[in-house]
Amino acid sequence: MKGLARAGVFVLCMAFFGLRAIAQDHLYSQFFNSPLYLNPALTGQFQGDLRMNLIYRNQYTSVPGSLNYISGSIDYNVPQFGGGLGLLFTRSAEGTAYLTKNNLSGTYSYSVGSDDYVLSFGLQAGVTNRSVDYGKLVFSDQIDPRLGYIPGSGTAADPPLFNNKFYFDSGAGINLTVGNFNLGGAAQHLNRPDESFTGVPAKLAIRGTVHASYRLNLTWDDNLDDEDKPYIIPSVVVYKQSQAQSYSVGMQYKRRSINAGLWYRSSGQSGPSSVVLSLIFDLFINKEGGEKVRFGVSHDVPAGGLNYTNTSGTTEGSIGYETTLPSRTNIEHKFQGLRRCYDFY
């Protein structure tokens, strides 16, 4: 019976964790496979005409109270202004109370530059729905001292006034590519939307992101095509949202259609750190036409604060598709021939 009581307390703790998690946005280890979520300035920044991305994150796989995140996007390259238009959908489900958040946003980017650099600006605007199932929460008066938690038992706790909330959300970003160096930054929740279920204002903190990458050529053999050369691409991504700070630092080895990465991810005081392994495969359907499918998988191994045996780590899977539309084969792309941000991922 003591085991049941401990289980009831654990369920309550997971519910509390799920409610607290709203203060910080979820982050993807494969940030490069969810470009619109990382930075709206990356909208339309790819070789083809049409791109679709889908990424799923299952955090702490074996821990009760699921922490699942998914983002899907589609963006269109508009060559006349070196940017594009996009649509981003993001869903999160956290904790035993099924705290869910669904966001649908439109993104836009525009680029300026010269023969030496490309500078892109991005905007994002959308609507978010946030909801919670209070019937799934367990309160102290539902835990019997001898029997533990009894499913279906009542509680005297008063539920908040609302369990469903809609609000407008906005963001902006910027990205600069100069030679073999790429640097970008973004800010989400610029309008500080109110997430409160109780009527007491609870402003969502702005999430700031800075990302940088460098492309290092491992061979200077001019007889090799650019796509056949091996590269090491070190990158760093830093996030800050209210008091929560985290960063991801590591590198990828990229050659032809294979991309392997090793990362260290620190969540500061907001959570445990982890070591991340990633593997990306590009399957070219029509190489000359710019049509390809990308498959990605990564796994986070806790490096402190949590036991891998109890959590089974965190797994991400992603798939992307790019293609060139036949009707646009003769359209000249702006900044053609220059290195672009997509060359770093």
HUNOR-V592024 format. One record per backbone hydrogen bond with DSSP energy under -0.5 kcal/mol. NH is the residue of the N-H (numbers start at 1). CO is the residue of the C=O. E is the energy in kcal/mol with one decimal. If there is no record, write none. Layout:
NH,CO,E
NH,CO,E
This chain:
5,1,-2.2
6,2,-2.6
7,3,-2.3
8,4,-2.4
9,5,-2.3
10,6,-2.4
11,7,-2.5
12,8,-2.1
13,9,-2.4
14,10,-2.5
15,11,-2.1
16,12,-2.3
17,13,-2.7
18,14,-2.4
19,15,-1.8
20,16,-1.9
21,17,-1.8
22,19,-0.7
23,20,-2.0
24,21,-1.5
31,29,-1.4
33,30,-1.8
34,31,-1.3
37,34,-0.5
38,34,-1.7
39,35,-2.5
42,39,-2.0
43,40,-1.6
45,42,-1.9
46,44,-1.5
49,323,-2.8
50,323,-2.2
51,75,-2.3
52,321,-2.6
53,73,-2.3
54,319,-2.3
55,71,-2.4
56,317,-2.7
57,69,-3.1
58,315,-2.7
59,57,-0.6
59,67,-2.7
61,313,-2.0
62,311,-2.2
63,60,-1.9
67,59,-0.5
68,93,-2.4
69,57,-2.4
70,91,-2.5
71,55,-2.3
72,89,-2.8
73,53,-2.7
74,87,-2.1
75,51,-2.3
76,85,-3.2
77,49,-2.6
78,76,-0.5
78,83,-2.4
79,77,-0.8
81,78,-1.2
82,79,-0.6
83,78,-1.3
84,109,-1.3
85,76,-1.7
86,107,-2.4
87,74,-2.5
88,105,-2.9
89,72,-3.2
90,103,-2.3
91,70,-2.9
92,101,-2.0
93,68,-2.6
94,99,-2.6
95,66,-1.3
98,95,-1.5
99,94,-2.0
100,98,-0.7
100,131,-2.5
101,92,-2.0
102,129,-2.8
103,90,-2.8
104,127,-2.2
105,88,-2.8
106,125,-2.9
107,86,-2.4
108,123,-2.1
109,84,-2.2
110,121,-2.3
111,81,-2.2
112,119,-2.8
114,117,-1.9
118,177,-2.0
119,112,-3.4
120,175,-3.3
121,110,-3.0
122,173,-2.8
123,108,-2.6
124,171,-2.4
125,106,-2.1
126,169,-2.5
127,104,-2.1
128,167,-2.9
129,102,-3.0
130,165,-3.1
131,100,-2.4
132,163,-1.7
133,97,-2.7
134,132,-0.9
136,133,-1.7
137,134,-1.3
142,139,-2.1
143,140,-1.5
144,142,-0.6
144,148,-2.8
148,144,-2.2
149,4,-0.6
150,142,-1.4
151,149,-0.6
153,150,-1.9
159,157,-0.5
162,197,-2.0
165,130,-2.3
167,128,-2.1
169,126,-2.7
171,124,-2.4
172,187,-2.1
173,122,-2.2
174,185,-2.8
175,120,-2.3
176,183,-3.5
177,118,-2.5
178,181,-2.7
179,116,-0.7
181,178,-2.3
182,213,-2.7
183,176,-2.8
184,211,-3.0
185,174,-2.7
186,209,-2.4
187,172,-2.8
188,207,-2.5
189,170,-1.3
190,170,-1.8
192,189,-1.8
195,193,-0.6
195,202,-2.8
201,199,-0.5
204,193,-2.9
207,188,-1.4
208,206,-0.7
208,240,-3.3
209,186,-2.7
210,238,-2.3
211,184,-2.5
212,236,-2.4
213,182,-2.6
214,234,-2.0
215,180,-2.6
216,214,-0.7
216,232,-2.6
217,215,-0.6
218,230,-2.4
222,220,-0.8
224,221,-1.4
228,225,-1.3
229,225,-0.6
229,226,-0.9
231,254,-2.5
232,216,-2.2
233,252,-2.7
234,214,-0.6
234,232,-0.5
235,250,-2.8
236,212,-2.2
237,248,-2.6
238,210,-3.0
239,246,-3.2
240,208,-2.1
241,244,-2.9
242,206,-0.7
244,241,-2.3
246,239,-2.1
247,266,-2.3
248,237,-2.7
249,264,-2.5
250,235,-2.2
251,262,-1.9
252,233,-1.4
253,260,-3.3
254,231,-2.7
254,252,-0.6
255,258,-2.4
256,227,-1.2
258,255,-2.4
259,280,-2.1
260,253,-2.3
261,278,-2.6
262,251,-2.1
263,276,-2.6
264,249,-2.9
265,274,-3.2
266,247,-2.7
266,264,-0.5
270,267,-1.9
271,268,-0.6
274,265,-2.6
275,301,-2.6
276,263,-2.6
277,299,-1.9
278,261,-2.2
279,297,-2.4
280,259,-3.2
281,295,-2.9
282,257,-2.5
283,281,-0.6
283,293,-3.7
284,282,-0.7
285,283,-0.6
285,291,-1.6
286,291,-1.9
290,287,-1.2
291,286,-2.6
292,290,-0.6
292,322,-2.1
293,283,-2.7
294,320,-2.8
295,281,-2.8
296,318,-2.5
297,279,-1.9
298,316,-2.1
299,277,-2.1
300,314,-3.3
301,275,-2.9
301,299,-0.5
302,300,-0.6
303,273,-2.6
304,273,-0.7
310,307,-0.7
311,307,-1.4
312,308,-3.0
314,300,-1.7
315,58,-1.9
316,298,-2.5
317,56,-2.1
318,296,-2.6
319,54,-2.5
320,294,-2.5
321,52,-2.6
322,292,-2.4
323,50,-2.0
328,325,-1.9
329,326,-1.2
331,328,-1.3
334,79,-1.4
336,333,-1.1
338,335,-1.6
343,340,-1.6
344,341,-1.7
345,342,-1.4
